[in-house]
Amino acid sequence: MKEKILDILCEISGEELDDIELDLFSEGIVDSFIIINLVVELEKAFDISIDIDAITFENFCTVKAIMEMVKKLCGNFE
């Protein structure tokens, strides 16, 4: 899961990441446009639906937070 999320984020943002706790917003890696694309790609990649209420700073501030959100939506998919 981690590698898939990192690959998606790299493809969308153009940034290669390996630190899953890096603050994506303060580093300028993600913004609102990237979040929209990220949501679409995560939904496709993991066959999930991300509700508008789940699109929060807390769920997208780090790769680790994204992983936790996806795990919950997938029923703890590994």
N, CA, C and O atoms as a Tripos MOL2 file, in Angstrom:
@<TRIPOS>MOLECULE
protein
  312   311    78     0     0
PROTEIN
NO_CHARGES

@<TRIPOS>ATOM
      1 N           0.8230   -1.1880    0.0000 N.3       1 MET1
      2 CA          0.0000    0.0000    0.0000 C.3       1 MET1
      3 C           0.8700    1.2570    0.0000 C.2       1 MET1
      4 O           0.6150    2.1870   -0.7660 O.2       1 MET1
      5 N           1.8830    1.2890    0.8440 N.am      2 LYS2
      6 CA          2.7310    2.4720    0.9430 C.3       2 LYS2
      7 C           3.3520    2.8080   -0.4080 C.2       2 LYS2
      8 O           3.3160    3.9590   -0.8430 O.2       2 LYS2
      9 N           3.9170    1.8120   -1.0660 N.am      3 GLU3
     10 CA          4.5780    2.0540   -2.3510 C.3       3 GLU3
     11 C           3.5920    2.5490   -3.4070 C.2       3 GLU3
     12 O           3.9170    3.4270   -4.2070 O.2       3 GLU3
     13 N           2.3970    1.9860   -3.4040 N.am      4 LYS4
     14 CA          1.3840    2.4020   -4.3730 C.3       4 LYS4
     15 C           0.9980    3.8650   -4.1540 C.2       4 LYS4
     16 O           0.8710    4.6280   -5.1110 O.2       4 LYS4
     17 N           0.8150    4.2470   -2.9020 N.am      5 ILE5
     18 CA          0.4630    5.6320   -2.5780 C.3       5 ILE5
     19 C           1.6160    6.5630   -2.9430 C.2       5 ILE5
     20 O           1.3950    7.6290   -3.5180 O.2       5 ILE5
     21 N           2.8410    6.1680   -2.6150 N.am      6 LEU6
     22 CA          4.0030    6.9830   -2.9780 C.3       6 LEU6
     23 C           4.1210    7.1440   -4.4880 C.2       6 LEU6
     24 O           4.4340    8.2310   -4.9750 O.2       6 LEU6
     25 N           3.8730    6.0720   -5.2300 N.am      7 ASP7
     26 CA          3.9280    6.1330   -6.6980 C.3       7 ASP7
     27 C           2.8750    7.0870   -7.2490 C.2       7 ASP7
     28 O           3.1600    7.8870   -8.1400 O.2       7 ASP7
     29 N           1.6650    7.0010   -6.7210 N.am      8 ILE8
     30 CA          0.5750    7.8790   -7.1720 C.3       8 ILE8
     31 C           0.9250    9.3320   -6.8710 C.2       8 ILE8
     32 O           0.7620   10.2050   -7.7240 O.2       8 ILE8
     33 N           1.4020    9.5860   -5.6670 N.am      9 LEU9
     34 CA          1.7570   10.9450   -5.2710 C.3       9 LEU9
     35 C           2.8970   11.4950   -6.1320 C.2       9 LEU9
     36 O           2.8760   12.6640   -6.5140 O.2       9 LEU9
     37 N           3.8770   10.6680   -6.4320 N.am     10 CYS10
     38 CA          5.0000   11.0690   -7.2790 C.3      10 CYS10
     39 C           4.5100   11.4080   -8.6810 C.2      10 CYS10
     40 O           4.9120   12.4170   -9.2610 O.2      10 CYS10
     41 N           3.6470   10.5640   -9.2170 N.am     11 GLU11
     42 CA          3.1200   10.7860  -10.5620 C.3      11 GLU11
     43 C           2.3520   12.1070  -10.6490 C.2      11 GLU11
     44 O           2.4640   12.8300  -11.6390 O.2      11 GLU11
     45 N           1.5820   12.4130   -9.6210 N.am     12 ILE12
     46 CA          0.7520   13.6210   -9.6260 C.3      12 ILE12
     47 C           1.5710   14.8740   -9.3050 C.2      12 ILE12
     48 O           1.4120   15.9060   -9.9570 O.2      12 ILE12
     49 N           2.4430   14.7830   -8.3010 N.am     13 SER13
     50 CA          3.1590   15.9810   -7.8280 C.3      13 SER13
     51 C           4.5170   16.1800   -8.4840 C.2      13 SER13
     52 O           5.0540   17.2870   -8.5100 O.2      13 SER13
     53 N           5.0670   15.0870   -9.0150 N.am     14 GLY14
     54 CA          6.4140   15.1620   -9.5800 C.3      14 GLY14
     55 C           7.5040   15.0580   -8.5370 C.2      14 GLY14
     56 O           8.6800   15.2440   -8.8500 O.2      14 GLY14
     57 N           7.1350   14.7640   -7.3000 N.am     15 GLU15
     58 CA          8.0880   14.6610   -6.1910 C.3      15 GLU15
     59 C           8.2860   13.2100   -5.7860 C.2      15 GLU15
     60 O           7.3170   12.4870   -5.5550 O.2      15 GLU15
     61 N           9.5560   12.7790   -5.6980 N.am     16 GLU16
     62 CA          9.8790   11.4510   -5.1780 C.3      16 GLU16
     63 C           9.9630   11.5600   -3.6570 C.2      16 GLU16
     64 O          10.7290   12.3670   -3.1300 O.2      16 GLU16
     65 N           9.1890   10.7640   -2.9680 N.am     17 LEU17
     66 CA          9.1510   10.8140   -1.5120 C.3      17 LEU17
     67 C           9.5060    9.4650   -0.9170 C.2      17 LEU17
     68 O           9.2610    8.4220   -1.5230 O.2      17 LEU17
     69 N          10.0880    9.4930    0.2810 N.am     18 ASP18
     70 CA         10.2980    8.2550    1.0240 C.3      18 ASP18
     71 C           9.9650    8.4350    2.5010 C.2      18 ASP18
     72 O           9.8300    7.4520    3.2290 O.2      18 ASP18
     73 N           9.8340    9.6760    2.9470 N.am     19 ASP19
     74 CA          9.4830    9.9700    4.3350 C.3      19 ASP19
     75 C           7.9610   10.0440    4.4520 C.2      19 ASP19
     76 O           7.3490   11.0040    3.9850 O.2      19 ASP19
     77 N           7.3470    9.0310    5.0760 N.am     20 ILE20
     78 CA          5.8850    8.9890    5.1420 C.3      20 ILE20
     79 C           5.3140    9.9520    6.1730 C.2      20 ILE20
     80 O           4.0960   10.1120    6.2650 O.2      20 ILE20
     81 N           6.1850   10.5970    6.9520 N.am     21 GLU21
     82 CA          5.7150   11.5540    7.9540 C.3      21 GLU21
     83 C           6.0210   13.0080    7.5750 C.2      21 GLU21
     84 O           5.7850   13.9160    8.3710 O.2      21 GLU21
     85 N           6.5360   13.2270    6.3870 N.am     22 LEU22
     86 CA          6.8180   14.5740    5.8890 C.3      22 LEU22
     87 C           5.5170   15.3420    5.6970 C.2      22 LEU22
     88 O           4.5650   14.8150    5.1210 O.2      22 LEU22
     89 N           5.4670   16.5900    6.1750 N.am     23 ASP23
     90 CA          4.2720   17.4230    6.0160 C.3      23 ASP23
     91 C           4.1750   17.8720    4.5630 C.2      23 ASP23
     92 O           4.9260   18.7400    4.1170 O.2      23 ASP23
     93 N           3.2470   17.2750    3.8360 N.am     24 LEU24
     94 CA          3.1110   17.5010    2.3990 C.3      24 LEU24
     95 C           2.6680   18.9220    2.0660 C.2      24 LEU24
     96 O           3.0420   19.4580    1.0230 O.2      24 LEU24
     97 N           1.8830   19.5300    2.9320 N.am     25 PHE25
     98 CA          1.4130   20.8930    2.6790 C.3      25 PHE25
     99 C           2.5160   21.9150    2.9160 C.2      25 PHE25
    100 O           2.7610   22.7710    2.0660 O.2      25 PHE25
    101 N           3.1910   21.8330    4.0730 N.am     26 SER26
    102 CA          4.2170   22.8280    4.3820 C.3      26 SER26
    103 C           5.4080   22.7270    3.4410 C.2      26 SER26
    104 O           6.1070   23.7150    3.2160 O.2      26 SER26
    105 N           5.6450   21.5460    2.8930 N.am     27 GLU27
    106 CA          6.7380   21.3610    1.9330 C.3      27 GLU27
    107 C           6.3440   21.7710    0.5150 C.2      27 GLU27
    108 O           7.1730   21.7680   -0.3950 O.2      27 GLU27
    109 N           5.0680   22.1230    0.3380 N.am     28 GLY28
    110 CA          4.6030   22.5560   -0.9810 C.3      28 GLY28
    111 C           4.4310   21.4160   -1.9800 C.2      28 GLY28
    112 O           4.3810   21.6480   -3.1880 O.2      28 GLY28
    113 N           4.3420   20.2070   -1.4850 N.am     29 ILE29
    114 CA          4.2120   19.0380   -2.3660 C.3      29 ILE29
    115 C           2.7720   18.8660   -2.8210 C.2      29 ILE29
    116 O           2.5270   18.4590   -3.9560 O.2      29 ILE29
    117 N           1.8230   19.1700   -1.9530 N.am     30 VAL30
    118 CA          0.4120   19.0670   -2.3260 C.3      30 VAL30
    119 C          -0.2900   20.4050   -2.1250 C.2      30 VAL30
    120 O           0.0790   21.2100   -1.2700 O.2      30 VAL30
    121 N          -1.2950   20.6050   -2.9320 N.am     31 ASP31
    122 CA         -2.1900   21.7520   -2.8100 C.3      31 ASP31
    123 C          -3.5850   21.2520   -3.1540 C.2      31 ASP31
    124 O          -3.7730   20.0550   -3.3690 O.2      31 ASP31
    125 N          -4.5470   22.1290   -3.2070 N.am     32 SER32
    126 CA         -5.9320   21.6910   -3.4330 C.3      32 SER32
    127 C          -6.1030   20.9830   -4.7760 C.2      32 SER32
    128 O          -6.8630   20.0190   -4.8670 O.2      32 SER32
    129 N          -5.4180   21.4390   -5.8060 N.am     33 PHE33
    130 CA         -5.5210   20.7910   -7.1190 C.3      33 PHE33
    131 C          -4.9560   19.3730   -7.0740 C.2      33 PHE33
    132 O          -5.5590   18.4430   -7.6080 O.2      33 PHE33
    133 N          -3.8070   19.2150   -6.4390 N.am     34 ILE34
    134 CA         -3.1960   17.8890   -6.3250 C.3      34 ILE34
    135 C          -4.0640   16.9640   -5.4840 C.2      34 ILE34
    136 O          -4.1810   15.7780   -5.7910 O.2      34 ILE34
    137 N          -4.6760   17.4950   -4.4230 N.am     35 ILE35
    138 CA         -5.5560   16.6730   -3.5790 C.3      35 ILE35
    139 C          -6.7010   16.0980   -4.4060 C.2      35 ILE35
    140 O          -7.0350   14.9210   -4.2700 O.2      35 ILE35
    141 N          -7.2990   16.9120   -5.2530 N.am     36 ILE36
    142 CA         -8.4090   16.4340   -6.0910 C.3      36 ILE36
    143 C          -7.9350   15.2880   -6.9740 C.2      36 ILE36
    144 O          -8.5960   14.2530   -7.0610 O.2      36 ILE36
    145 N          -6.7930   15.4690   -7.6290 N.am     37 ASN37
    146 CA         -6.2540   14.3980   -8.4770 C.3      37 ASN37
    147 C          -5.8730   13.1700   -7.6600 C.2      37 ASN37
    148 O          -6.0710   12.0360   -8.0980 O.2      37 ASN37
    149 N          -5.3310   13.3990   -6.4850 N.am     38 LEU38
    150 CA         -4.9450   12.2980   -5.6050 C.3      38 LEU38
    151 C          -6.1550   11.4830   -5.1760 C.2      38 LEU38
    152 O          -6.0980   10.2540   -5.1530 O.2      38 LEU38
    153 N          -7.2390   12.1490   -4.8390 N.am     39 VAL39
    154 CA         -8.4750   11.4550   -4.4560 C.3      39 VAL39
    155 C          -8.9460   10.5580   -5.6020 C.2      39 VAL39
    156 O          -9.2760    9.3930   -5.3840 O.2      39 VAL39
    157 N          -8.9760   11.0920   -6.8030 N.am     40 VAL40
    158 CA         -9.4220   10.3180   -7.9750 C.3      40 VAL40
    159 C          -8.5300    9.0920   -8.1720 C.2      40 VAL40
    160 O          -9.0320    7.9880   -8.3820 O.2      40 VAL40
    161 N          -7.2220    9.2790   -8.1050 N.am     41 GLU41
    162 CA         -6.2960    8.1650   -8.3270 C.3      41 GLU41
    163 C          -6.3350    7.1360   -7.2050 C.2      41 GLU41
    164 O          -6.2230    5.9380   -7.4660 O.2      41 GLU41
    165 N          -6.4920    7.5840   -5.9530 N.am     42 LEU42
    166 CA         -6.6150    6.6390   -4.8420 C.3      42 LEU42
    167 C          -7.8840    5.8160   -4.9640 C.2      42 LEU42
    168 O          -7.8740    4.6120   -4.7090 O.2      42 LEU42
    169 N          -8.9820    6.4620   -5.3560 N.am     43 GLU43
    170 CA        -10.2400    5.7350   -5.5380 C.3      43 GLU43
    171 C         -10.0890    4.6540   -6.5960 C.2      43 GLU43
    172 O         -10.5790    3.5390   -6.4180 O.2      43 GLU43
    173 N          -9.4200    4.9730   -7.6870 N.am     44 LYS44
    174 CA         -9.2070    3.9800   -8.7600 C.3      44 LYS44
    175 C          -8.2770    2.8620   -8.2990 C.2      44 LYS44
    176 O          -8.5760    1.6810   -8.4780 O.2      44 LYS44
    177 N          -7.1540    3.2420   -7.7050 N.am     45 ALA45
    178 CA         -6.1230    2.2680   -7.3450 C.3      45 ALA45
    179 C          -6.5770    1.2790   -6.2830 C.2      45 ALA45
    180 O          -6.1980    0.1080   -6.3200 O.2      45 ALA45
    181 N          -7.3920    1.7440   -5.3330 N.am     46 PHE46
    182 CA         -7.7910    0.8880   -4.2140 C.3      46 PHE46
    183 C          -9.2640    0.4970   -4.2490 C.2      46 PHE46
    184 O          -9.7680   -0.1290   -3.3160 O.2      46 PHE46
    185 N          -9.9530    0.8680   -5.3260 N.am     47 ASP47
    186 CA        -11.3700    0.5560   -5.4970 C.3      47 ASP47
    187 C         -12.1730    0.9840   -4.2630 C.2      47 ASP47
    188 O         -12.9130    0.1990   -3.6700 O.2      47 ASP47
    189 N         -11.9950    2.2570   -3.9030 N.am     48 ILE48
    190 CA        -12.6800    2.8270   -2.7520 C.3      48 ILE48
    191 C         -13.4130    4.0900   -3.1800 C.2      48 ILE48
    192 O         -13.2230    4.5920   -4.2880 O.2      48 ILE48
    193 N         -14.2420    4.5880   -2.2930 N.am     49 SER49
    194 CA        -14.9050    5.8700   -2.4940 C.3      49 SER49
    195 C         -14.5450    6.7650   -1.3140 C.2      49 SER49
    196 O         -14.8160    6.4320   -0.1600 O.2      49 SER49
    197 N         -13.9310    7.9050   -1.6210 N.am     50 ILE50
    198 CA        -13.5380    8.8400   -0.5780 C.3      50 ILE50
    199 C         -14.6050    9.9260   -0.4990 C.2      50 ILE50
    200 O         -14.7480   10.7440   -1.4080 O.2      50 ILE50
    201 N         -15.3420    9.9190    0.5890 N.am     51 ASP51
    202 CA        -16.4200   10.8770    0.8180 C.3      51 ASP51
    203 C         -15.8440   12.2850    0.9590 C.2      51 ASP51
    204 O         -14.7220   12.4620    1.4310 O.2      51 ASP51
    205 N         -16.6100   13.2640    0.5510 N.am     52 ILE52
    206 CA        -16.1820   14.6630    0.6420 C.3      52 ILE52
    207 C         -15.7800   15.0330    2.0670 C.2      52 ILE52
    208 O         -14.8720   15.8420    2.2600 O.2      52 ILE52
    209 N         -16.4380   14.4580    3.0590 N.am     53 ASP53
    210 CA        -16.1160   14.7370    4.4600 C.3      53 ASP53
    211 C         -14.7360   14.2160    4.8710 C.2      53 ASP53
    212 O         -14.1660   14.6720    5.8630 O.2      53 ASP53
    213 N         -14.2040   13.2600    4.1060 N.am     54 ALA54
    214 CA        -12.8900   12.6910    4.4170 C.3      54 ALA54
    215 C         -11.7520   13.5010    3.7990 C.2      54 ALA54
    216 O         -10.5830   13.2590    4.0990 O.2      54 ALA54
    217 N         -12.0850   14.4460    2.9500 N.am     55 ILE55
    218 CA        -11.0560   15.2540    2.3000 C.3      55 ILE55
    219 C         -10.7140   16.4160    3.2300 C.2      55 ILE55
    220 O         -11.2070   17.5340    3.0830 O.2      55 ILE55
    221 N          -9.8440   16.1010    4.1970 N.am     56 THR56
    222 CA         -9.4460   17.0630    5.2220 C.3      56 THR56
    223 C          -7.9290   17.1740    5.2510 C.2      56 THR56
    224 O          -7.2100   16.3100    4.7490 O.2      56 THR56
    225 N          -7.4670   18.2580    5.8530 N.am     57 PHE57
    226 CA         -6.0350   18.4390    6.0490 C.3      57 PHE57
    227 C          -5.4450   17.2470    6.7950 C.2      57 PHE57
    228 O          -4.3890   16.7340    6.4260 O.2      57 PHE57
    229 N          -6.1260   16.8170    7.8340 N.am     58 GLU58
    230 CA         -5.6230   15.7230    8.6680 C.3      58 GLU58
    231 C          -5.4280   14.4290    7.8830 C.2      58 GLU58
    232 O          -4.4760   13.6910    8.1380 O.2      58 GLU58
    233 N          -6.3190   14.1440    6.9280 N.am     59 ASN59
    234 CA         -6.2220   12.9040    6.1510 C.3      59 ASN59
    235 C          -5.2110   12.9670    5.0200 C.2      59 ASN59
    236 O          -4.8470   11.9300    4.4660 O.2      59 ASN59
    237 N          -4.7430   14.1730    4.6580 N.am     60 PHE60
    238 CA         -3.8400   14.3120    3.5180 C.3      60 PHE60
    239 C          -2.5440   15.0460    3.8530 C.2      60 PHE60
    240 O          -1.7890   15.3910    2.9450 O.2      60 PHE60
    241 N          -2.2690   15.2940    5.1350 N.am     61 CYS61
    242 CA         -1.0770   16.0710    5.4990 C.3      61 CYS61
    243 C           0.2200   15.2840    5.3580 C.2      61 CYS61
    244 O           1.2770   15.8730    5.1310 O.2      61 CYS61
    245 N           0.1550   13.9650    5.4880 N.am     62 THR62
    246 CA          1.3430   13.1140    5.3260 C.3      62 THR62
    247 C           0.9480   11.8450    4.5690 C.2      62 THR62
    248 O          -0.2320   11.5100    4.4670 O.2      62 THR62
    249 N           1.9330   11.1610    4.0520 N.am     63 VAL63
    250 CA          1.6630    9.8700    3.4090 C.3      63 VAL63
    251 C           1.1120    8.8920    4.4460 C.2      63 VAL63
    252 O           0.2330    8.0860    4.1430 O.2      63 VAL63
    253 N           1.6300    8.9690    5.6610 N.am     64 LYS64
    254 CA          1.1400    8.0930    6.7340 C.3      64 LYS64
    255 C          -0.3530    8.3230    6.9790 C.2      64 LYS64
    256 O          -1.1060    7.3630    7.1470 O.2      64 LYS64
    257 N          -0.7880    9.5890    7.0010 N.am     65 ALA65
    258 CA         -2.2070    9.9040    7.2020 C.3      65 ALA65
    259 C          -3.0460    9.3780    6.0390 C.2      65 ALA65
    260 O          -4.1450    8.8620    6.2420 O.2      65 ALA65
    261 N          -2.5260    9.5110    4.8280 N.am     66 ILE66
    262 CA         -3.2390    8.9920    3.6510 C.3      66 ILE66
    263 C          -3.3790    7.4810    3.7660 C.2      66 ILE66
    264 O          -4.4450    6.9290    3.4950 O.2      66 ILE66
    265 N          -2.3000    6.8120    4.1700 N.am     67 MET67
    266 CA         -2.3370    5.3530    4.3360 C.3      67 MET67
    267 C          -3.3870    4.9360    5.3570 C.2      67 MET67
    268 O          -4.1340    3.9860    5.1220 O.2      67 MET67
    269 N          -3.4500    5.6340    6.4850 N.am     68 GLU68
    270 CA         -4.4300    5.3030    7.5210 C.3      68 GLU68
    271 C          -5.8590    5.4760    7.0040 C.2      68 GLU68
    272 O          -6.7270    4.6480    7.2760 O.2      68 GLU68
    273 N          -6.0950    6.5450    6.2650 N.am     69 MET69
    274 CA         -7.4280    6.7810    5.7040 C.3      69 MET69
    275 C          -7.7990    5.6680    4.7190 C.2      69 MET69
    276 O          -8.9070    5.1320    4.7640 O.2      69 MET69
    277 N          -6.8750    5.3330    3.8430 N.am     70 VAL70
    278 CA         -7.1300    4.2870    2.8420 C.3      70 VAL70
    279 C          -7.3600    2.9450    3.5270 C.2      70 VAL70
    280 O          -8.2500    2.1950    3.1280 O.2      70 VAL70
    281 N          -6.5750    2.6350    4.5460 N.am     71 LYS71
    282 CA         -6.7580    1.3760    5.2930 C.3      71 LYS71
    283 C          -8.1720    1.2920    5.8610 C.2      71 LYS71
    284 O          -8.8240    0.2520    5.7710 O.2      71 LYS71
    285 N          -8.6380    2.3900    6.4460 N.am     72 LYS72
    286 CA         -9.9870    2.3900    7.0090 C.3      72 LYS72
    287 C         -11.0340    2.1690    5.9270 C.2      72 LYS72
    288 O         -11.9940    1.4250    6.1270 O.2      72 LYS72
    289 N         -10.8490    2.8130    4.7850 N.am     73 LEU73
    290 CA        -11.8390    2.6940    3.7000 C.3      73 LEU73
    291 C         -11.7950    1.3250    3.0260 C.2      73 LEU73
    292 O         -12.7840    0.8800    2.4450 O.2      73 LEU73
    293 N         -10.6530    0.6690    3.1060 N.am     74 CYS74
    294 CA        -10.5010   -0.6540    2.4910 C.3      74 CYS74
    295 C         -10.7970   -1.7770    3.4690 C.2      74 CYS74
    296 O         -10.7490   -2.9470    3.0900 O.2      74 CYS74
    297 N         -11.0960   -1.4590    4.6880 N.am     75 GLY75
    298 CA        -11.2640   -2.5070    5.6790 C.3      75 GLY75
    299 C          -9.9400   -3.1090    6.0710 C.2      75 GLY75
    300 O          -9.8110   -4.3270    6.2020 O.2      75 GLY75
    301 N          -8.9150   -2.2170    6.2650 N.am     76 ASN76
    302 CA         -7.5560   -2.6070    6.6700 C.3      76 ASN76
    303 C          -6.8090   -3.3720    5.5980 C.2      76 ASN76
    304 O          -6.0360   -4.2790    5.9070 O.2      76 ASN76
    305 N          -7.0250   -3.0230    4.3540 N.am     77 PHE77
    306 CA         -6.3040   -3.5880    3.2120 C.3      77 PHE77
    307 C          -4.8030   -3.4110    3.3910 C.2      77 PHE77
    308 O          -4.3470   -2.3360    3.7790 O.2      77 PHE77
    309 N          -4.0530   -4.4330    3.1190 N.am     78 GLU78
    310 CA         -2.5780   -4.3550    3.2030 C.3      78 GLU78
    311 C          -1.9710   -4.4380    1.8450 C.2      78 GLU78
    312 O          -0.7480   -4.3900    1.7110 O.2      78 GLU78
@<TRIPOS>BOND
     1     1     2 1
     2     2     3 1
     3     3     4 2
     4     3     5 am
     5     5     6 1
     6     6     7 1
     7     7     8 2
     8     7     9 am
     9     9    10 1
    10    10    11 1
    11    11    12 2
    12    11    13 am
    13    13    14 1
    14    14    15 1
    15    15    16 2
    16    15    17 am
    17    17    18 1
    18    18    19 1
    19    19    20 2
    20    19    21 am
    21    21    22 1
    22    22    23 1
    23    23    24 2
    24    23    25 am
    25    25    26 1
    26    26    27 1
    27    27    28 2
    28    27    29 am
    29    29    30 1
    30    30    31 1
    31    31    32 2
    32    31    33 am
    33    33    34 1
    34    34    35 1
    35    35    36 2
    36    35    37 am
    37    37    38 1
    38    38    39 1
    39    39    40 2
    40    39    41 am
    41    41    42 1
    42    42    43 1
    43    43    44 2
    44    43    45 am
    45    45    46 1
    46    46    47 1
    47    47    48 2
    48    47    49 am
    49    49    50 1
    50    50    51 1
    51    51    52 2
    52    51    53 am
    53    53    54 1
    54    54    55 1
    55    55    56 2
    56    55    57 am
    57    57    58 1
    58    58    59 1
    59    59    60 2
    60    59    61 am
    61    61    62 1
    62    62    63 1
    63    63    64 2
    64    63    65 am
    65    65    66 1
    66    66    67 1
    67    67    68 2
    68    67    69 am
    69    69    70 1
    70    70    71 1
    71    71    72 2
    72    71    73 am
    73    73    74 1
    74    74    75 1
    75    75    76 2
    76    75    77 am
    77    77    78 1
    78    78    79 1
    79    79    80 2
    80    79    81 am
    81    81    82 1
    82    82    83 1
    83    83    84 2
    84    83    85 am
    85    85    86 1
    86    86    87 1
    87    87    88 2
    88    87    89 am
    89    89    90 1
    90    90    91 1
    91    91    92 2
    92    91    93 am
    93    93    94 1
    94    94    95 1
    95    95    96 2
    96    95    97 am
    97    97    98 1
    98    98    99 1
    99    99   100 2
   100    99   101 am
   101   101   102 1
   102   102   103 1
   103   103   104 2
   104   103   105 am
   105   105   106 1
   106   106   107 1
   107   107   108 2
   108   107   109 am
   109   109   110 1
   110   110   111 1
   111   111   112 2
   112   111   113 am
   113   113   114 1
   114   114   115 1
   115   115   116 2
   116   115   117 am
   117   117   118 1
   118   118   119 1
   119   119   120 2
   120   119   121 am
   121   121   122 1
   122   122   123 1
   123   123   124 2
   124   123   125 am
   125   125   126 1
   126   126   127 1
   127   127   128 2
   128   127   129 am
   129   129   130 1
   130   130   131 1
   131   131   132 2
   132   131   133 am
   133   133   134 1
   134   134   135 1
   135   135   136 2
   136   135   137 am
   137   137   138 1
   138   138   139 1
   139   139   140 2
   140   139   141 am
   141   141   142 1
   142   142   143 1
   143   143   144 2
   144   143   145 am
   145   145   146 1
   146   146   147 1
   147   147   148 2
   148   147   149 am
   149   149   150 1
   150   150   151 1
   151   151   152 2
   152   151   153 am
   153   153   154 1
   154   154   155 1
   155   155   156 2
   156   155   157 am
   157   157   158 1
   158   158   159 1
   159   159   160 2
   160   159   161 am
   161   161   162 1
   162   162   163 1
   163   163   164 2
   164   163   165 am
   165   165   166 1
   166   166   167 1
   167   167   168 2
   168   167   169 am
   169   169   170 1
   170   170   171 1
   171   171   172 2
   172   171   173 am
   173   173   174 1
   174   174   175 1
   175   175   176 2
   176   175   177 am
   177   177   178 1
   178   178   179 1
   179   179   180 2
   180   179   181 am
   181   181   182 1
   182   182   183 1
   183   183   184 2
   184   183   185 am
   185   185   186 1
   186   186   187 1
   187   187   188 2
   188   187   189 am
   189   189   190 1
   190   190   191 1
   191   191   192 2
   192   191   193 am
   193   193   194 1
   194   194   195 1
   195   195   196 2
   196   195   197 am
   197   197   198 1
   198   198   199 1
   199   199   200 2
   200   199   201 am
   201   201   202 1
   202   202   203 1
   203   203   204 2
   204   203   205 am
   205   205   206 1
   206   206   207 1
   207   207   208 2
   208   207   209 am
   209   209   210 1
   210   210   211 1
   211   211   212 2
   212   211   213 am
   213   213   214 1
   214   214   215 1
   215   215   216 2
   216   215   217 am
   217   217   218 1
   218   218   219 1
   219   219   220 2
   220   219   221 am
   221   221   222 1
   222   222   223 1
   223   223   224 2
   224   223   225 am
   225   225   226 1
   226   226   227 1
   227   227   228 2
   228   227   229 am
   229   229   230 1
   230   230   231 1
   231   231   232 2
   232   231   233 am
   233   233   234 1
   234   234   235 1
   235   235   236 2
   236   235   237 am
   237   237   238 1
   238   238   239 1
   239   239   240 2
   240   239   241 am
   241   241   242 1
   242   242   243 1
   243   243   244 2
   244   243   245 am
   245   245   246 1
   246   246   247 1
   247   247   248 2
   248   247   249 am
   249   249   250 1
   250   250   251 1
   251   251   252 2
   252   251   253 am
   253   253   254 1
   254   254   255 1
   255   255   256 2
   256   255   257 am
   257   257   258 1
   258   258   259 1
   259   259   260 2
   260   259   261 am
   261   261   262 1
   262   262   263 1
   263   263   264 2
   264   263   265 am
   265   265   266 1
   266   266   267 1
   267   267   268 2
   268   267   269 am
   269   269   270 1
   270   270   271 1
   271   271   272 2
   272   271   273 am
   273   273   274 1
   274   274   275 1
   275   275   276 2
   276   275   277 am
   277   277   278 1
   278   278   279 1
   279   279   280 2
   280   279   281 am
   281   281   282 1
   282   282   283 1
   283   283   284 2
   284   283   285 am
   285   285   286 1
   286   286   287 1
   287   287   288 2
   288   287   289 am
   289   289   290 1
   290   290   291 1
   291   291   292 2
   292   291   293 am
   293   293   294 1
   294   294   295 1
   295   295   296 2
   296   295   297 am
   297   297   298 1
   298   298   299 1
   299   299   300 2
   300   299   301 am
   301   301   302 1
   302   302   303 1
   303   303   304 2
   304   303   305 am
   305   305   306 1
   306   306   307 1
   307   307   308 2
   308   307   309 am
   309   309   310 1
   310   310   311 1
   311   311   312 2
@<TRIPOS>SUBSTRUCTURE
     1 MET1         2 RESIDUE 1 A MET
     2 LYS2         6 RESIDUE 1 A LYS
     3 GLU3        10 RESIDUE 1 A GLU
     4 LYS4        14 RESIDUE 1 A LYS
     5 ILE5        18 RESIDUE 1 A ILE
     6 LEU6        22 RESIDUE 1 A LEU
     7 ASP7        26 RESIDUE 1 A ASP
     8 ILE8        30 RESIDUE 1 A ILE
     9 LEU9        34 RESIDUE 1 A LEU
    10 CYS10       38 RESIDUE 1 A CYS
    11 GLU11       42 RESIDUE 1 A GLU
    12 ILE12       46 RESIDUE 1 A ILE
    13 SER13       50 RESIDUE 1 A SER
    14 GLY14       54 RESIDUE 1 A GLY
    15 GLU15       58 RESIDUE 1 A GLU
    16 GLU16       62 RESIDUE 1 A GLU
    17 LEU17       66 RESIDUE 1 A LEU
    18 ASP18       70 RESIDUE 1 A ASP
    19 ASP19       74 RESIDUE 1 A ASP
    20 ILE20       78 RESIDUE 1 A ILE
    21 GLU21       82 RESIDUE 1 A GLU
    22 LEU22       86 RESIDUE 1 A LEU
    23 ASP23       90 RESIDUE 1 A ASP
    24 LEU24       94 RESIDUE 1 A LEU
    25 PHE25       98 RESIDUE 1 A PHE
    26 SER26      102 RESIDUE 1 A SER
    27 GLU27      106 RESIDUE 1 A GLU
    28 GLY28      110 RESIDUE 1 A GLY
    29 ILE29      114 RESIDUE 1 A ILE
    30 VAL30      118 RESIDUE 1 A VAL
    31 ASP31      122 RESIDUE 1 A ASP
    32 SER32      126 RESIDUE 1 A SER
    33 PHE33      130 RESIDUE 1 A PHE
    34 ILE34      134 RESIDUE 1 A ILE
    35 ILE35      138 RESIDUE 1 A ILE
    36 ILE36      142 RESIDUE 1 A ILE
    37 ASN37      146 RESIDUE 1 A ASN
    38 LEU38      150 RESIDUE 1 A LEU
    39 VAL39      154 RESIDUE 1 A VAL
    40 VAL40      158 RESIDUE 1 A VAL
    41 GLU41      162 RESIDUE 1 A GLU
    42 LEU42      166 RESIDUE 1 A LEU
    43 GLU43      170 RESIDUE 1 A GLU
    44 LYS44      174 RESIDUE 1 A LYS
    45 ALA45      178 RESIDUE 1 A ALA
    46 PHE46      182 RESIDUE 1 A PHE
    47 ASP47      186 RESIDUE 1 A ASP
    48 ILE48      190 RESIDUE 1 A ILE
    49 SER49      194 RESIDUE 1 A SER
    50 ILE50      198 RESIDUE 1 A ILE
    51 ASP51      202 RESIDUE 1 A ASP
    52 ILE52      206 RESIDUE 1 A ILE
    53 ASP53      210 RESIDUE 1 A ASP
    54 ALA54      214 RESIDUE 1 A ALA
    55 ILE55      218 RESIDUE 1 A ILE
    56 THR56      222 RESIDUE 1 A THR
    57 PHE57      226 RESIDUE 1 A PHE
    58 GLU58      230 RESIDUE 1 A GLU
    59 ASN59      234 RESIDUE 1 A ASN
    60 PHE60      238 RESIDUE 1 A PHE
    61 CYS61      242 RESIDUE 1 A CYS
    62 THR62      246 RESIDUE 1 A THR
    63 VAL63      250 RESIDUE 1 A VAL
    64 LYS64      254 RESIDUE 1 A LYS
    65 ALA65      258 RESIDUE 1 A ALA
    66 ILE66      262 RESIDUE 1 A ILE
    67 MET67      266 RESIDUE 1 A MET
    68 GLU68      270 RESIDUE 1 A GLU
    69 MET69      274 RESIDUE 1 A MET
    70 VAL70      278 RESIDUE 1 A VAL
    71 LYS71      282 RESIDUE 1 A LYS
    72 LYS72      286 RESIDUE 1 A LYS
    73 LEU73      290 RESIDUE 1 A LEU
    74 CYS74      294 RESIDUE 1 A CYS
    75 GLY75      298 RESIDUE 1 A GLY
    76 ASN76      302 RESIDUE 1 A ASN
    77 PHE77      306 RESIDUE 1 A PHE
    78 GLU78      310 RESIDUE 1 A GLU
